[in-house]
Amino acid sequence: MTLDVLTPRVLYCHCAYAAVVPKATKEAVLRGLTDAGIAFDAVPDLCELSARRDPMLADLTGDGPTKLVACYPRAVKWLFHAAGVELSQNIEVLNMRTDDADAILADVLGTPSTAPEVTA
């Protein structure tokens, strides 16, 4: 089986130790990723991994394109920085604090969102 090098790796953070991401959103995204049958990595909490300066953080992002499902991109950037890991330009952070599960899953899976489009 040949792996497409352009297919982004998916990393999901469950934000287990802080009540900052709506529980329903986390559960819907996790269920959607599982139901889609795609390979993805899941961690209980990036904040905890950062606080422990866990070397696994460097392995999780790797060198190729990655869709990191967590919270605010700036927070994720600084979590990795605090752990001594710089995020590459190939990392796209998807924000479960501001986006709904449908939008996140549509982005990860490359499908149209069923969420209504918001215009300014």
Residue frames as a rotation matrix with the C-alpha (Angstrom) as fourth column:
MET 1
0.586 0.810 0.000 0.00
0.810 -0.586 0.000 0.00
0.000 0.000 -1.000 0.00
THR 2
-0.481 -0.739 0.472 1.42
0.739 -0.631 -0.236 3.39
0.473 0.235 0.849 -0.98
LEU 3
0.131 0.467 -0.875 0.83
0.840 -0.521 -0.153 6.34
-0.527 -0.714 -0.460 1.31
ASP 4
0.455 0.097 0.885 0.05
0.665 -0.698 -0.266 9.65
0.592 0.710 -0.382 -0.39
VAL 5
-0.458 -0.755 -0.469 2.66
0.881 -0.317 -0.351 12.09
0.117 -0.574 0.810 0.92
LEU 6
-0.774 0.210 0.597 0.24
-0.068 -0.965 0.252 14.99
0.629 0.155 0.762 0.43
THR 7
0.320 0.892 -0.318 -2.39
0.294 0.226 0.929 13.51
0.901 -0.391 -0.190 2.74
PRO 8
-0.143 -0.402 0.904 -2.10
-0.670 -0.633 -0.388 15.45
0.728 -0.661 -0.179 5.99
ARG 9
-0.685 -0.088 -0.724 -1.53
0.485 0.687 -0.542 13.66
0.545 -0.722 -0.427 9.23
VAL 10
0.242 0.804 0.542 -4.38
-0.192 -0.508 0.840 14.31
0.951 -0.308 0.032 11.68
LEU 11
-0.765 -0.440 -0.470 -3.68
0.427 0.200 -0.882 14.99
0.482 -0.875 0.035 15.34
TYR 12
0.242 0.930 0.277 -6.63
0.086 -0.305 0.948 15.35
0.966 -0.206 -0.154 17.71
CYS 13
-0.898 -0.431 0.086 -6.36
-0.014 -0.167 -0.986 16.88
0.439 -0.887 0.144 21.20
HIS 14
-0.121 0.903 -0.412 -9.16
0.696 0.373 0.613 15.93
0.707 -0.213 -0.674 23.58
CYS 15
-0.425 -0.084 0.901 -8.43
-0.339 -0.908 -0.244 18.89
0.839 -0.410 0.358 25.90
ALA 16
0.046 0.489 -0.871 -9.15
0.463 0.762 0.452 16.56
0.885 -0.425 -0.191 28.81
TYR 17
-0.288 -0.284 -0.915 -7.89
0.954 0.001 -0.301 18.69
0.087 -0.959 0.271 31.68
ALA 18
-0.892 0.091 -0.442 -9.51
0.009 -0.976 -0.218 22.03
-0.451 -0.198 0.870 30.89
ALA 19
-0.082 0.952 0.295 -13.14
0.790 0.242 -0.564 22.81
-0.608 0.187 -0.772 30.22
VAL 20
-0.404 -0.173 -0.898 -12.36
-0.207 -0.939 0.274 25.26
-0.891 0.296 0.344 27.41
VAL 21
-0.869 0.175 -0.463 -13.65
-0.438 0.161 0.884 23.28
0.230 0.971 -0.063 24.43
PRO 22
0.042 0.965 0.258 -17.34
-0.996 0.061 -0.066 22.39
-0.079 -0.254 0.964 24.42
LYS 23
-0.445 -0.199 0.873 -17.75
-0.399 0.917 0.006 18.73
-0.802 -0.345 -0.488 25.36
ALA 24
0.555 0.742 0.377 -20.28
0.065 0.414 -0.908 18.16
-0.830 0.528 0.181 22.57
THR 25
0.732 -0.348 -0.586 -17.83
-0.681 -0.376 -0.628 19.51
-0.002 0.859 -0.512 19.98
LYS 26
-0.336 -0.916 0.220 -14.97
-0.914 0.373 0.157 17.32
-0.226 -0.148 -0.963 21.20
GLU 27
-0.284 0.286 0.915 -17.14
-0.133 0.934 -0.333 14.23
-0.950 -0.216 -0.227 21.23
ALA 28
0.774 0.633 -0.019 -18.64
-0.070 0.055 -0.996 14.93
-0.630 0.772 0.087 17.78
VAL 29
0.433 -0.701 -0.566 -15.22
-0.897 -0.271 -0.349 15.52
0.091 0.659 -0.746 16.21
LEU 30
-0.542 -0.665 0.514 -13.76
-0.728 0.677 0.107 12.39
-0.419 -0.316 -0.851 17.79
ARG 31
0.050 0.662 0.748 -16.78
0.050 0.746 -0.664 10.33
-0.998 0.070 0.004 16.71
GLY 32
0.856 0.295 -0.425 -16.59
-0.349 -0.275 -0.896 11.79
-0.381 0.915 -0.133 13.18
LEU 33
-0.001 -0.938 -0.347 -12.90
-1.000 0.009 -0.022 10.98
0.024 0.347 -0.938 12.83
THR 34
-0.598 -0.190 0.779 -13.47
-0.404 0.911 -0.088 7.44
-0.692 -0.367 -0.621 14.09
ASP 35
0.335 0.845 0.417 -16.52
0.064 0.421 -0.905 6.87
-0.940 0.330 0.087 11.89
ALA 36
0.674 -0.119 -0.729 -14.64
-0.702 -0.413 -0.580 8.16
-0.232 0.903 -0.362 8.82
GLY 37
0.903 -0.314 0.293 -12.14
0.316 0.948 0.042 5.34
-0.292 0.054 0.955 9.23
ILE 38
0.631 -0.739 0.237 -9.12
-0.144 -0.412 -0.900 7.57
0.762 0.534 -0.366 8.70
ALA 39
0.128 -0.691 -0.712 -5.87
0.901 0.381 -0.207 7.17
0.414 -0.615 0.671 10.58
PHE 40
0.408 -0.075 0.910 -5.34
-0.215 -0.977 0.016 9.81
0.887 -0.202 -0.415 13.23
ASP 41
-0.552 -0.593 -0.587 -3.40
0.553 0.267 -0.790 10.33
0.624 -0.760 0.180 16.43
ALA 42
0.547 0.730 0.410 -5.19
0.051 -0.518 0.854 11.40
0.835 -0.446 -0.321 19.58
VAL 43
-0.684 -0.695 -0.222 -3.70
0.334 -0.029 -0.942 12.84
0.648 -0.719 0.252 22.74
PRO 44
0.016 0.725 -0.688 -5.56
0.996 0.052 0.078 13.48
0.092 -0.686 -0.721 25.99
ASP 45
0.898 0.279 -0.340 -4.24
0.355 -0.916 0.186 17.03
-0.260 -0.288 -0.922 26.40
LEU 46
0.389 -0.774 0.499 -1.57
0.576 -0.219 -0.787 19.05
0.719 0.594 0.361 24.58
CYS 47
0.547 -0.156 0.823 -1.33
-0.540 -0.816 0.204 21.43
0.640 -0.556 -0.531 27.56
GLU 48
0.864 -0.215 0.455 -0.26
-0.292 0.522 0.801 18.55
-0.410 -0.825 0.388 29.79
LEU 49
0.665 -0.649 0.369 2.26
0.746 0.589 -0.309 17.29
-0.017 0.481 0.876 27.23
SER 50
0.379 -0.501 0.778 3.69
0.166 -0.790 -0.590 20.80
0.910 0.353 -0.216 26.97
ALA 51
0.708 -0.059 0.704 3.89
-0.652 -0.438 0.619 21.25
0.272 -0.897 -0.349 30.74
ARG 52
0.773 -0.419 0.475 5.85
0.021 0.766 0.642 17.99
-0.634 -0.487 0.602 30.98
ARG 53
0.145 -0.686 -0.713 7.97
-0.907 -0.381 0.182 19.01
-0.396 0.620 -0.677 27.95
ASP 54
0.407 0.131 0.904 7.12
-0.027 0.991 -0.131 15.58
-0.913 0.028 0.407 26.59
PRO 55
-0.608 -0.734 -0.301 9.42
-0.357 -0.086 0.930 14.63
-0.709 0.674 -0.210 23.68
MET 56
-0.359 0.574 0.736 6.41
0.739 0.657 -0.151 12.99
-0.570 0.490 -0.660 22.02
LEU 57
0.478 0.581 -0.659 5.32
0.099 -0.781 -0.616 16.47
-0.873 0.229 -0.431 20.87
ALA 58
-0.251 -0.651 -0.716 8.13
-0.733 -0.355 0.581 16.57
-0.633 0.670 -0.388 18.29
ASP 59
-0.923 -0.094 0.373 7.11
0.103 0.873 0.476 13.15
-0.370 0.478 -0.797 17.00
LEU 60
-0.112 0.988 0.104 3.42
0.572 0.150 -0.807 14.06
-0.813 -0.030 -0.582 16.77
THR 61
0.534 0.355 -0.767 3.88
-0.274 -0.786 -0.554 16.86
-0.800 0.506 -0.323 14.27
GLY 62
0.256 -0.480 0.839 6.60
0.716 0.677 0.169 15.28
-0.649 0.557 0.517 12.13
ASP 63
-0.689 -0.646 -0.327 7.80
0.209 -0.609 0.765 16.88
-0.694 0.459 0.555 8.92
GLY 64
-0.774 0.406 0.486 4.81
0.563 0.090 0.821 16.51
0.290 0.909 -0.298 6.62
PRO 65
-0.535 0.654 0.535 1.52
-0.435 -0.756 0.489 18.36
0.724 0.029 0.689 6.50
THR 66
-0.782 0.279 -0.557 -0.55
0.601 0.576 -0.554 18.02
0.166 -0.769 -0.618 9.66
LYS 67
-0.082 0.813 0.577 -4.07
-0.216 -0.579 0.786 19.07
0.973 -0.060 0.223 10.63
LEU 68
-0.860 -0.285 -0.423 -3.99
0.364 0.237 -0.901 19.60
0.357 -0.929 -0.100 14.38
VAL 69
0.079 0.973 0.217 -7.46
0.155 -0.227 0.961 19.66
0.985 -0.042 -0.169 15.92
ALA 70
-0.521 -0.327 -0.788 -7.28
0.825 0.045 -0.564 21.52
0.220 -0.944 0.246 19.22
CYS 71
0.423 0.622 -0.659 -7.99
0.746 -0.652 -0.137 25.12
-0.515 -0.434 -0.739 20.19
TYR 72
0.910 -0.027 -0.413 -6.65
-0.178 -0.927 -0.331 28.57
-0.374 0.375 -0.848 19.30
PRO 73
0.745 -0.657 0.111 -3.72
0.429 0.346 -0.834 28.41
0.510 0.669 0.540 16.85
ARG 74
0.207 -0.705 0.678 -1.72
-0.490 -0.675 -0.552 30.94
0.847 -0.218 -0.485 18.88
ALA 75
0.514 0.023 0.857 -2.19
-0.833 0.251 0.493 28.86
-0.204 -0.968 0.148 22.05
VAL 76
0.957 -0.157 0.245 -1.08
0.200 0.966 -0.162 25.69
-0.211 0.204 0.956 20.28
LYS 77
0.549 -0.789 0.275 1.97
0.126 -0.247 -0.961 27.47
0.826 0.562 -0.036 18.88
TRP 78
0.082 -0.534 0.841 3.03
-0.801 -0.538 -0.263 28.64
0.593 -0.652 -0.472 22.33
LEU 79
0.789 0.186 0.586 2.35
-0.514 0.723 0.462 25.25
-0.337 -0.666 0.666 23.93
PHE 80
0.852 -0.510 0.114 4.79
0.490 0.702 -0.518 23.67
0.184 0.497 0.848 21.52
HIS 81
0.310 -0.754 0.579 7.25
-0.132 -0.637 -0.759 26.54
0.941 0.159 -0.297 21.94
ALA 82
0.417 -0.092 0.904 7.14
-0.895 -0.214 0.391 26.16
0.158 -0.972 -0.172 25.74
ALA 83
0.844 -0.081 0.530 7.99
-0.099 0.948 0.303 22.48
-0.527 -0.308 0.792 25.28
GLY 84
-0.107 -0.977 -0.184 10.94
-0.382 -0.131 0.915 23.37
-0.918 0.168 -0.359 23.04
VAL 85
-0.388 0.070 0.919 9.28
0.736 0.623 0.264 22.25
-0.554 0.779 -0.294 19.80
GLU 86
-0.581 0.184 -0.793 8.79
-0.442 -0.890 0.117 24.67
-0.684 0.418 0.598 16.94
LEU 87
0.296 0.772 0.563 5.82
0.284 0.491 -0.823 24.03
-0.912 0.404 -0.074 14.68
SER 88
-0.756 -0.543 0.366 6.60
0.475 -0.069 0.877 23.87
-0.451 0.837 0.310 10.99
GLN 89
-0.679 0.480 -0.556 4.69
-0.641 -0.756 0.131 25.79
-0.357 0.445 0.821 8.34
ASN 90
-0.741 0.357 -0.569 3.01
-0.224 0.667 0.710 22.48
0.633 0.654 -0.415 7.39
ILE 91
-0.774 0.455 -0.440 0.80
0.625 0.440 -0.645 22.56
-0.100 -0.775 -0.624 10.50
GLU 92
-0.497 0.724 0.478 -2.79
-0.216 -0.637 0.740 23.75
0.840 0.265 0.473 10.20
VAL 93
-0.969 0.184 -0.163 -4.51
0.202 0.217 -0.955 24.23
-0.140 -0.959 -0.247 13.56
LEU 94
-0.344 0.932 0.112 -8.26
0.140 -0.068 0.988 23.73
0.929 0.355 -0.107 13.60
ASN 95
-0.901 -0.086 0.425 -10.02
-0.329 -0.503 -0.799 25.43
0.283 -0.860 0.425 16.50
MET 96
-0.445 0.755 -0.481 -12.69
0.637 0.645 0.423 23.46
0.630 -0.118 -0.768 18.38
ARG 97
-0.595 0.225 -0.772 -13.30
0.617 -0.487 -0.618 26.47
-0.515 -0.844 0.150 20.64
THR 98
-0.495 0.368 -0.787 -14.65
-0.412 -0.897 -0.160 28.62
-0.765 0.245 0.596 17.82
ASP 99
-0.536 0.273 -0.799 -15.61
-0.785 0.185 0.591 26.20
0.309 0.944 0.116 15.02
ASP 100
0.381 0.735 0.561 -18.31
-0.840 0.528 -0.122 23.57
-0.386 -0.425 0.819 15.17
ALA 101
-0.095 -0.418 0.903 -17.71
-0.151 0.903 0.402 19.87
-0.984 -0.098 -0.149 14.66
ASP 102
0.708 0.425 0.565 -19.18
0.463 0.326 -0.825 19.87
-0.534 0.845 0.034 11.14
ALA 103
0.903 -0.395 -0.167 -16.77
-0.418 -0.719 -0.556 22.56
0.100 0.572 -0.814 9.96
ILE 104
0.071 -0.918 0.390 -13.76
-0.842 0.155 0.516 20.85
-0.534 -0.365 -0.762 11.55
LEU 105
0.017 -0.016 1.000 -14.66
0.150 0.989 0.013 17.46
-0.989 0.149 0.019 10.07
ALA 106
0.928 0.321 0.189 -15.33
0.242 -0.133 -0.961 18.99
-0.283 0.938 -0.201 6.64
ASP 107
0.603 -0.776 -0.186 -11.85
-0.798 -0.585 -0.145 20.52
0.004 0.236 -0.972 6.70
VAL 108
-0.182 -0.716 0.674 -10.13
-0.671 0.592 0.447 17.34
-0.719 -0.371 -0.588 7.87
LEU 109
-0.062 0.257 0.964 -12.05
0.324 0.919 -0.225 15.02
-0.944 0.298 -0.140 5.56
GLY 110
-0.915 -0.332 -0.228 -12.14
-0.065 -0.437 0.897 17.38
-0.397 0.836 0.378 2.59
THR 111
-0.456 0.843 0.285 -15.92
0.870 0.355 0.342 17.37
0.187 0.404 -0.896 2.37
PRO 112
-0.398 0.382 0.834 -18.44
-0.016 -0.912 0.410 20.23
0.917 0.150 0.369 2.23
SER 113
-0.995 0.076 -0.062 -19.62
0.057 -0.062 -0.996 21.44
-0.079 -0.995 0.058 5.62
THR 114
-0.259 0.965 0.032 -23.29
0.793 0.194 0.577 21.11
0.551 0.175 -0.816 6.53
ALA 115
-0.241 0.112 -0.964 -22.95
0.758 -0.598 -0.259 24.17
-0.606 -0.794 0.059 8.77
PRO 116
0.788 0.549 0.280 -24.57
0.606 -0.607 -0.514 27.35
-0.112 0.575 -0.811 7.46
GLU 117
-0.175 -0.870 0.461 -22.14
0.880 -0.348 -0.324 29.76
0.443 0.348 0.826 5.81
VAL 118
0.430 0.223 -0.875 -21.52
0.692 -0.704 0.160 32.91
-0.580 -0.674 -0.457 7.84
THR 119
0.058 -0.387 0.920 -21.04
0.821 -0.506 -0.264 36.12
0.567 0.771 0.289 5.89
ALA 120
-0.559 -0.369 -0.743 -19.76
0.755 -0.597 -0.271 39.41
-0.344 -0.712 0.612 7.24
